[in-house]
């Protein structure tokens, strides 16, 4: 049981770091345009949320396939 909990925690941390990296990358690109900086940051935050959901979904599907 302990191994499954630590694997789950590691997977959550990886998803968190990947999604924040993607959101920061998109925000950095959009801040260089002539767009208002707050719109760029909002879009970066939305990209972080979407990337987090997608990475979490992929991690769950991979975990289910590994258990089967």
C-alpha positions, 0 to 999 in steps of 0.5 A: 500500500505504501508504494502506491501512495508514494507513486501517486504523490510523485505523479501528482508532483510531475503533473504539477511541474509540467503544467506550471512549466507549460503555463509559464512558457505560454505566458512568457511568449504572450507577454512579449506581444503588444497584448495587455500583460494581464490578459497574457497572464490570464491566458497563461493561467488558463493554459496551466489549468488545461495542461494540468487536467490533460496531464492528470488524465494521461497519468491516470490512464497510464496508471490504469493500463499498468495495473491491468 
